Amino acid sequence: MSAKPGREPIAGPPDAAVAHDSVDRLLASWQETRPDLDLAPVAVFARVNRLNRTFDAELETTFSEYGLNAAEFYSLVTLRRLGEPDGVSQRRLMRALNLSSGTISTRVDRLVERGLVTRDVDPADRRNSRVALAPEGIALFERVTPAHIATENRLLAGLDPAQRDQLVDLLRTLLVSLEGTSPEPTFPRLGFTVAPAHVTMAIRRAAGLPETVGLIVRAVEPGSRVDQAGAMVGDVLTHADGRPVRSIASLYAAINNATGTGVLTLDVLRGEKTPATLRLDVGPRPGDLPVPTTIAPSPLVREHQL
């Protein structure tokens, strides 16, 4: 399939020209049916979905060999990772697994019935319970976890170590842009809140403005560095020191790179097409500590507070 106008073909390994997958065939079919559609995102999502189905099926096979399903395995793993001597608060376990109270109660009930975990009343709060791995649960964890890791390694065998590292970096960048993160302790306190690129595009589309890739400013603290630089709510950060800002990771990198000079140049878009340039002081200040990322209710709408 030929590249769409204005889109350069993606370079690949020497055998990329013949190593077509099922998604290539899918996209070629759509190219014939609707050549006007830019299916670049489908090339990503279709592959991720197909890989996920394969991964889940292979991992479920491994879990079943030990009498578990995925939900039970991840519950055991989480209890082992948190590893509190007197058990883990059921509320904390619920948050760690991102489950509702009803779902976590049902899951713990099943594990208790199988003798894999114990559940006792929390002496500090009798309305809550503490859940701990029973000896049989610990022994099962020690047997199944190496097999689980071996299955994951087998599923990734088609990538060499450098390719794995590259994939990890790309996935981390995308996940941080959707979930958020916390800056390092030495990160300068800037005084604004920005939303990720996918939220920026949705906000501008809802306002009848052209979709723009960048980070939209959602709040500016009076007297902060960004306020002194002239940032305004609604500004879209598009470039930092001349480089595109597509994610919070790219903004972090630009700020870190600029700490040597103490000044970061931000290109922003205001309204439909009004450009502006901000010169932001990123030099160290006494007592300048970052704040954790603000996490919005939706897992895919996370705002970054810098």
C-alpha angles and dihedrals in degrees: 000000000000121000118261116257111280093016117106117220112258114248115233143169119306092268095046092105091065101028096089117164134202091272091056088057091047092051092046089055091050090047088061093045100040111011089168093069120093100220096179093120090048088058087063102037096044091053094045091050094048092046091048092053090050093046093049093049093049094046092047088055090054093047092048090056086066096042095258139113126215094264092053093045094052090048091054092045092050093049090050093048095049088044101178111176095228095040135270122285108253088228090055091048089050091053093044092054094038093233135140120255091251094051094048091048092053092047093049090047090058093048091048090051089053092050093242097117138020126222124201136170112271106245090208093053118015090196088066134061134219119221124202137174113260118222089261090051092051091049091049091049090053091052101043101040097067089048090050092051091046090054091050091050090050091051090052095046091108090070125070119224093265091051091049090052091049091050091049091052093050094046091047091052092051095044093049089051089056102034105030130226142218122257122241116267091256094053113121118250105241105174108232142096122224132187123222125262098263090053091046091055093048093049093050092046091052089051092051093251127131113271110256128188110231143078116294118217110238100174138010122199113226112250094012125132093262091046090054089049090055102253116164134198107265095032113136114217104220104162137020115199088342097309123112117259106215098149142015087257091062090049091050090051092051092049092049091049091050096052089087092063095029093228131093122191114214124192112207137183119222121197116327102338112338110132124205135177124218126195106209125198108227098165120125120278128191112266091006105155128166125238124227119265113273109239117209121213094259115073089222098047106065122158121209118225113201 
